[in-house]
Amino acid sequence: MRAIANVHGQILPLEDVKISALDRGFLFGDSVYEVVRVYQGRPYLEEEHFQRLARSLEAIALGGVDLVRLRRRVHDTIAAGPFREAVLYVQITRGASMPRKHAFPKQAVPLELLWVEDYDDAPYEHLRRVGVGVVTYPDRRWHRCDIKSTNLLANVLANQAAHDAGCYEALLYLPDGTLTEASHSSFFWVKDGALGTTPSRDNILPGITRGLILGLAGRANVVVREGHLRRDDLRSVDELFLTGTTSEVLPVTHVDGQPVGSGRPGPITRRLQEVYAAKLREFLSASSY
Ligand SMILES: Cc1ncc(COP(=O)(O)O)c(C=O)c1O
């Protein structure tokens, strides 16, 4: 799979990128990131992703990054491929400095790294049709999950637990049983015809796909009720699905081995998949920038 990187404006093969062992992203997880889907050579929901990146940078007081220039680099790198169906990864770290100290260094220059790689949607296309299984798993993350930081160890361990159980994702729950989100996806449920999801004011990532689906629910004639679902309530939901930049709208058919509703992707999930696809078609048929 081809992958082309861009480091501070220099375009090179991803495998040739060298990063200092003193980089704070590596040493402390002192960095933030974004993942953007590129359809037909065009980054989707680019504005939304870059707004979230700006918020993440501000939240960790990482200044001095020119996001307009970074977006130009994104377009240059997509054109350098040229890439059609691809994924863009952007990461900004607080840079490298010596000696290793926790407090912000005075002189470090932020590292601005991005890469674009070819993307094959076929595996997800299949999963979107048949649905996936998930497990429930304790949410052991920190209290600022609204920041898209690269501190992902708790997410990694949760997702590995899902994989060990032959499942796609882990739904995370707090000590009182309240579900928050999944290890790398937002989650929604359908109960009595209404769509539910955790409010974004809570300790979750404000998913870009989540926001899109909330905005599109009206088109699918679905009422939204943001709120909380507990682990015990999972037995009584009619439908469940995940959302994410690459997974899009992914039906969940089983939780901890138990079927959700009929055990097959539900009708409201299907409707939302359709409105998602229609919205994407609109984007792709609009004149390019
Ligand atoms: C914890 C978490 N929640 C939700 C999402 C989905 O967000 P988005 O729709 O912006 O991809 C992600 C994506 O990486 C994530 O890591």
The ligand as a Tripos MOL2 file, in Angstrom:
@<TRIPOS>MOLECULE
LIG
   16    16     1     0     0
SMALL
NO_CHARGES

@<TRIPOS>ATOM
      1 C1        -12.5410    7.5360   20.9130 C.3       1 LIG1
      2 C2        -13.1420    7.8410   19.5770 C.ar      1 LIG1
      3 N1        -14.4550    8.1190   19.4970 N.ar      1 LIG1
      4 C3        -15.0480    8.3920   18.3140 C.ar      1 LIG1
      5 C4        -14.3170    8.3730   17.1310 C.ar      1 LIG1
      6 C5        -15.0010    8.6810   15.8230 C.3       1 LIG1
      7 O1        -14.6870    9.9810   15.4370 O.3       1 LIG1
      8 P1        -14.7710   10.4630   13.9150 P.3       1 LIG1
      9 O2        -16.1910   10.2840   13.4760 O.co2     1 LIG1
     10 O3        -14.3560   11.8800   13.9720 O.co2     1 LIG1
     11 O4        -13.8330    9.5830   13.1520 O.co2     1 LIG1
     12 C6        -12.9440    8.1260   17.1730 C.ar      1 LIG1
     13 C7        -12.1500    8.1500   15.9360 C.2       1 LIG1
     14 O5        -10.9790    7.9310   15.9120 O.2       1 LIG1
     15 C8        -12.3360    7.8520   18.4290 C.ar      1 LIG1
     16 O6        -11.0270    7.6020   18.5160 O.3       1 LIG1
@<TRIPOS>BOND
     1     1     2 1
     2     2     3 ar
     3     2    15 ar
     4     3     4 ar
     5     4     5 ar
     6     5     6 1
     7     5    12 ar
     8     6     7 1
     9     7     8 1
    10     8     9 2
    11     8    10 1
    12     8    11 1
    13    12    13 1
    14    12    15 ar
    15    13    14 2
    16    15    16 1
@<TRIPOS>SUBSTRUCTURE
     1 LIG1         1 GROUP 0 **** ****
